[in-house]
């Protein structure tokens, strides 16, 4: 097909989409990601979402993050957006601007969850790099010839240092990113993060083991132990928010002539007092409760706990609540050194990928199903489940159930194989790079995903054929 014919086809698609979303006046902003056209609307009730799915080249649609997200697939979405932006006059909208426009239309719970997700976006590259390097040094350390060779041993030592770097200062990085996200000066978040890890404070891990006796001060009649906040990810999140709001408050209240001098000072001083008197103790209780609860589940519910988590995790994705798991994963890594949630989320995703293949098997002769399922399945291989969930599985319901069963079965295997990750933020094929190699970790990772894929596929085929027979009998 010629370039001119493509452009005519895309323009026809765009005109149809504009009409189906409620017209030009109903569009606030638009942008696109790797696979989806993202549109913020004034009134989502005006959009005819069922008819949108029948538009040429559309592989599915859903509303998430208060954006109408229309799935076209990698590459194609760029061409569609170029025509859409020109036709609607919404070109030049950045992803950040679209997210901000969408945020004004979120309910409070959605806004909180979205903001937590945004905090980790900025620091994710450092975490992923450290996780990959942790996996590399884990493999190198198992090879005897590396230890026997001075150069290779030296390289492995440097890799180990690079891997540990971000985790040693993770509370500082989180506090910095949180302060930036909530509107404060990022440097103030960095300062509070540095205070949390100050070398004059007793190390939190050593204090917990009874290896050091922390100094104690009296403040407002309270005895405060001067213990650091190593691993205090949730505390860092809370402090980033607090210092940002204090910074905004003092910038408004303090006269311009002395603002530069007193505003940062007041923000940092009050934040420090709150850190040791209120936020620190409360945050420690909250962190210990979350981590302890998850560890308790794996220790006391065993395989059942793993199966439940892996079975329902992708349903949680539909609600958008899965974004908060990043903070919990970071806390697990800080507390235990291993993240057992990551493989469970990965096999849960792969179960949905298997369900897509099952639906494709049932509808192999349908070209629209091929256009929808093949890109959706490929996306799951790289850790992106939304096209599969919203484009196929949730839309037809029974594949979603089949995928959940696939995830649950693979979760059971993950329990007995003691699967874990050394980082977070990536799953499926890319997630293999952060898999803990201990105990044949790489092999077990592959087996767990094949189980999720196979069970999800088979269950979906069985459910689909059973429903088809029931529908035929009813007629």
N, C-alpha and C positions, 0 to 999 in steps of 0.2 A: 504493500500500500504506500502511495507517495506521501511526501511530507504535507502537501496541500490537502490531501484527503484526510490525513490524520488530524490536521488542525480543524477541518470542517466537522469531523466526528467529535473531537473534544469540545468544540464550541456548542454543538448540539447537546452534548451531555451536560455542559455547564448551564445552558439555558434551562434545561429540564430540572436540574438541581435547584437553581434559584427559585423557580416556580414552586417546587415541592417543599422548600424550607420556609415558605411564607412570603416570598418576594424580596426584592432588593431592600426595602425598608426594614425588614426583620433581621437583616444581617448586621452584626456589630463589628466583627473582625474575623479574619481568617489567616491561617498559616498551614503548614504541613510538617509532618515528621517523616520517618523513613518509609512508611507504608500508608499513612492516612491523611486525608484532607480534614483539617480541624476548623470548625466554624462555630463562633459564638453568636447565639441568637438572642433577640429581645424576648421572644415568647416561643418556647419549645413546643407548645401545644399546637402551634400553627403548622409545624412540620409534619408532613405525611411520610412517616418513617417506613411504613410498609411498602409504599410505592417507590421510595428511594432505592430499596434493595432490588427492584426490577429494572433500574436504569442500566443502560449499556456499560459494561466494564466494572460496575460496582460489585464488590465481593462481600459486602456486608456493611452494617452501620451499627453504632451504639452511641449512647450518651455517657460520658465519663469526664470527671474534672469539670463538669458543667460546660462541656463542649460537645457538639455533634461531630462525631468522628466517622468519616466515610472511608472505608477500606478500598484502595485501588491496587496496592502492591508496590514493591520497591521499583524505582525508576519511573513507572507510569504516573505515580502521584505527582512527581515533579512537573511533568508536562501538563497534567490536568490543572494543577494549581496555577501555573503560569497563565493559562487561559482564564481560569476562574478569577484570579486577582485582577487581571486587566479588565475583564467584563464587569466585575462588581465594584472596581475602584478600591479594593482593600489590599492592594499590593503594598509592600513596605512595612506591614505589620510583623514585628518580631515575635518569636515564641514567647518571650517574657511579657510583651504587651498583651498578647492573646490570653495568656494565663492570668494576667492582672484583670483583664476585662471579665474573664470567666469567674474569677474569685469573688467579684462583687455580686454574683448571682448564686453563690454557694450558701448552703445552710452552715451554721457554726461548726458542726462536727466535721463536715466535708472540708471546711477551710482550715481547721486545725490539722487534720490528717495531711492535707495537701502541703501545708507549710512545713510539717515535719519531713516530708519527702524532699522538699526543696533544700532543706538544710544539708542533706547528705549528697545532693547532686554535685556541689562544688568540691567536696573532699573525696568523692568516689574514685577519681583517677588515682589518687595516692593510695587508697585502700586496695584497689585492684592491683596496682603495681606491686605493693607489698605482699599481697596474697600470692601472686604469681611467683615472686622471688622466694617466698616461703616454701612453695612447692618445689622450686628448683633446688634450693639448698637442702631440702629434705631428701631429695633423690640423690644429690651429690654426696651427702654424708653417709649414704648406705654403701657407696662403692669404695672398696679398700684402696684401689690405686689412686684415688683422689687424695686420701690422707697420706699416702706414701710419696706423692709428688709435691715438692715445695710450692711450685707455681700454682698447681691446681688447688692445693690446700689454701693458698693465699687468696685465690679468686673466690673460693667457697666462703672464706671468712668475710670477704667484702660483700658478697651476695647476702650473707646472713645479717651483716650490719645494715644493709639497704632494706632488707625485709623487716627488720625490727624497728626501723626509724619511725614510721608513721604511728605504729601501735604504742610506742613510748610516749608520744605527744598527742594521742588521739583526743583526749579531753580538751586540749588546747585548740586543736583543729576544729572540733565540734563547736566549741564556744565561739570561736572566731566566725564560723559559717552561720551559726544561729544569730549572732548579733547583727551580722550583715543582712540576713534574711528579714529580721524584724525591724529594720530601719535605723539601727544605731551605727556608730562609726566602727568599722571592723577592727581597728587597732585596739579599741577598748575591750572587745571580746578576747583578743589575743592577750592583753594584759591580765584579765581575770583568769584565763586559761593558764597563764604562766604562774599566777599565784596559787592555783590549784595544785601545781606540780612543783612548787618551790622546794629547793633542796634542803632548807632549814626545817621543813616539816618532816615528821616521821613518815616513812614510806608506808602506804596503806596496806600493802601486802605483808610487809614485815610486822606491822602492828597487829594485823589479824592473826599472824602465827605466834605472837608473843615474843618475837625476837628483839623488839625495841620497846622502850617505855616512853611514850610521847610526853612532851611538856604540856602543862596545863595552865590556863589563865582563867581569871575570874572576870566575867563580863555580865553586868546587870544581875549579879547574884547567881549566875550560872557558871559552873565549871566547864570550860571548853577545852577539849583535848586538841592539840595542834597536830592533826594527822592529815597527810596529803590526800589527794583524790585520784590517785592512779586508777585507771579503769572506770572512772565516774562519768560514763557517757550520758546517762539521764540527767545527772546533776549539771553537767556541762550544757546540755540543752536548756535546762531551766535557767541557768545563770546567763546564757547568751540572750535569752528573752528579757530577763530582768535588767541587765545592763543596757540593753537597747532602749527599753522603755524609760529608764532613768535618764539616759542621754537625751532622748527626745524631750522629756519633761524639763530638764534643766536648761536645754538650749532655748526653750520657749520662755522660761521664767527669769533667767539671769540676763541683765542688761548687756547689750552688745559690747560695751566698752571693757567689761571684765569677763565676758563669756568664755573666751579661749583659756583663761586662767582657771576659773572656778568650776565651769561645767564638767570637764573631764575629771577633775579632782573629786567633786561631790559624787559623781557616778561611780567611780572606782572605789572610793572609801565606803559608801553605803553598800555597794555590791559585796565588798569583802566582809563587812559585818554580817550581812544576810547569809553569805556563804557558810560561815562557821556557826551561826546561831540557829538558822531556820532551814535554809535550802539544803545544806549539806546533810544534816540528820534526816530530814524528810526524804531527800533523794536517795540516801543509802537504804532506808527502809523500803522504798519503792523498788529500787534496783534489786535488792536482795530478794524481795518478794517475787518479782517477775522471773529472775533467773532461778531462784529456788523452786518456784512453781513448775517451770519447764523441766528442770532436772528431776524434780520429784515425779513428774509424769513419766519420764523415761525409766526411772528406777523402780517405780511402784506399779505402773500400768504396763511396763514392758512393751512388747510388740503391739499391744492394743493401743497404747498411747501414740506410737509412731503411725499406726494405721489410721487412726482418727485424724491426726494432723494432716497426713499426706492425702487422705480422702477428701477433706473439706477445704484445703488451702485454696484451691482454685475457685471455689464458691466465694471465699473471702475476697478474692481478686475482683469479683463482680461488684462487690460493695465498695471497693476502693480502700478498705481498711488494711489491706496488705502492706501499704506504705510504711506503717508504723513498725513492721517487723525488722526494718533495717536497724533501728535503734536497739532492739532486743538482741539481734545478731551481734552487733558491736559489743554489747554488754557481755554476752556469752563468751566472745573471744577474749575479752579483757579478764573475765573471771576464771575461765577454764582452759583457754588456749585452743579450744576446738568449737566449731560451730556445727552442731548436728542438725540444725534447722535447714541449712542450705540444701543438702541432698534431698531432704523430704520435699522441699518446695520444687526442686528440679524434677523429681519423679512424678510429682503431682502434675506439673506442666506436661511431662512426656505422656502421661496417661491421656490427657486431652488431645495430644498429637495423635496417639493411637486411635482415639475415637473419631477423629477427622478421617483417618485412613479407612476406618470401618464404614463410615457414612459414604465415602468415595466408592468403596467396594460395592455397596448396595445400589449405588446410582452411577455405575461406571459408564453407562451409555448416554448419560446426561452431560452435555458439553458445559452447561452452566455450572454443574456440580464440580466438574474438573477445574474450571477457572477459579472457583471458590476454594476448593479443598487443597489443591496442590500448593499454591502460595501460602495458605494458612499453615499447612503442615511444615513447610520449609521454615517458616517463622519460628515454630516451636523448637526446631533444632538449634536455633540461636538464642533461645531464652525469651521469646516474645510470644505470649499466649493469647493476647487480646483478639487477633484476627480469628484464631481457632474458636475461642469461646463465644465471641459476639457474632462472628460471621456464620458459624455452623452449629456448634454444640448447644448453646443456649437457645438459639433460634428454633432448633428441632427437638430440644429437650432430652430425648433418650440418649443421644451421644454424650451429653454432659454427665449423665448418670454412669454410663459405661466408662468414661474417662476417670471419674472419681473412684470407681472400683479398681481400675488399673493402678491409680496412684496409691490406693490403700494397700493393695497386694505388694507393690514395690516397697512401700514403707515398711512392711513386715520384714522383707528381706534386708532392708537397710538397717533394721534393728539388730538382727542376728549377725550381719556383717560388720557392725560397729562403724558404719560410714559416717564421715564428718568432713568438714572443709576447714581450710586454714584462713579463709577470708569470707567475704560476702559480696553480693551485688551482681553476680553472674551465674547462670545456670546452664543446663543442657550441655551442648558440645563445648562452649567456652568455659563452662563451669568445671570441666575436667581438669583444667589448668590449676585450679585452687583446691582440688581434692586432696585430702590427707592421704599420702601414699602408704602410711603404716598399715600392716595387715592386708597386703594385696589390695590396697584402696582403689587403684585405677581399674583393676579387673572387676572388683565388686561394683564399682560405679557403673561400668558398662552393663553388667548383668542386671542391676537394679533397673536401669533405664529400658533395657530390652523387655523385662517383665512388665513394666508399666505400659510400654508400647503394645506388646502382644495382648495383654489382658484387656486393655482399653479397646483395641480393635475387635477382638473376639466378642466381648460383651456387647459392643455396639451392634455388631452384625446380628447377634442372637436377638437382642431387643428389637432391632429394626424388622427382622423377619417375623417375630412374634406379633408385633403391632400390625404388620401388613396382613397377616392371617386373620387377626381380630377384625380389622377394618373390612376385609373381604367377606368375612362371615356375617358381619353386621349389615352388609348391603344385600 
